[in-house]
Amino acid sequence: MNIEEFLNKLQDNCDEIVYLCAKHMINKKFNNLADVQEIELKEFFIDYSNYDTYLNDYASVIYNRYESSKEEIYDSLCKYFNEESDNRFLFEYRLKRVINQDPKKYLFIEDEEMRNAAIYRVESKINIIENSKFYRANEKLAIDEISELKRVIALVKKTVGIE
């Protein structure tokens, strides 16, 4: 499939911001190659980590000009490719980001509001993972990591006096 043909189809079937983001990502990844297999494009756009890699420098356009988000772009492109957006790629991305958190470091934040907000943000990220369709269907993939993180958060909350 010719990249230009793909982009034309995308432009006809999706919002302008989805088209612009896809074009931006393709230009960065494929260096304007004339031909790319459709399966290669699909695999590229379904892998959520690519959105961090190839759209970070485009964030101001996405957020400010179009009042959108990379999550909305991802959902739209998954729909375009008839793929579930709540999938293994998104799960692995979210899990990696939350597992890299160390709630114990919040004990050293002196400002109570900032500390509590940080703790609640991590809890919120865990809740998002636990409420995802993919996680509910594949809980065994990360139950130990999620349980340990929740245990540490509970200890931190108890230490700082959050109920």
Secondary structure, DSSP 8 states (H G I E B T S, - for coil): -BHHHHHHHHHHHS-HHHHHHHHHHHHHHHTT-SB--HHHHHHHHH-THHHHHHHGGGHHIIIIIT---HHHHHHHHHHHTT--SSSHHHHHHHHHHHHT--GGGGGG--SHHHHHHHHHHHHHHHHHHHHSHHHHHSGGGTHHHHHHHHHHHHHHHHHHT--
